[in-house]
Amino acid sequence: MILKRRFRSMGICILTLSIFLTGCMSGEKEIKDEPKIMQKQTDSTAKGDIGQEKAVSGVSIGIENALQLEHPDQKGKQVLQLQLKATNKTAEERFVDVFEMSVWNQENKKLRIYPGDNLGTKLAPGKSVKGNGYYVIEGKGPFKVRYENTETKEKQEWIINKVTDMTEDTSKK
């Protein structure tokens, strides 16, 4: 009789454990599939996300323009210049920094930040700022841009389908 109860108790424990593990595994699969779904939705816009403002931790950030410039030190290389606008829509001072922004090319290779006059400032409540982010171009676009607030871990992404080539204008002068 005691042996029957132990087997029954072990059976209930095993059943409960297997249900729990099955639930954990199915939830994990949903999380892995989520970025692919978001990628498809973002890629559906033909012109990309230039001009579109997105909020990150109460700061509205927009990529106003994307330019391809000649690399000043290495002939034949180009630099991607992202012209940004940020507005603090909170009641507290917020920090906006290009070093919290990452850019990837079509092959999903992360671009290096070019040490130029990159945007990095504290924004008072209600204030706006315009500035640039510079990245050494490797490979081709479209380019994926992600801004992630290091404190809150909140992030937003943009897709840049069109980059204005400014290298042709400088070579004609």
Secondary structure, DSSP 8 states (H G I E B T S, - for coil): -HHHHHHHHHHHHHHHHHHHHHHHHHHHHHHHHHHHHHHHHHHT-SS-STT-EEEETTEEEEEEEEEEEE-SSSTT-EEEEEEEEEEE-SSS-EEEEGGGEEEE-TT--B--B--SSB-EEEE-TT-EEEEEEEEE--S-S-EEEEEE-TTT--EEEEEE---EE-HHHHHH-
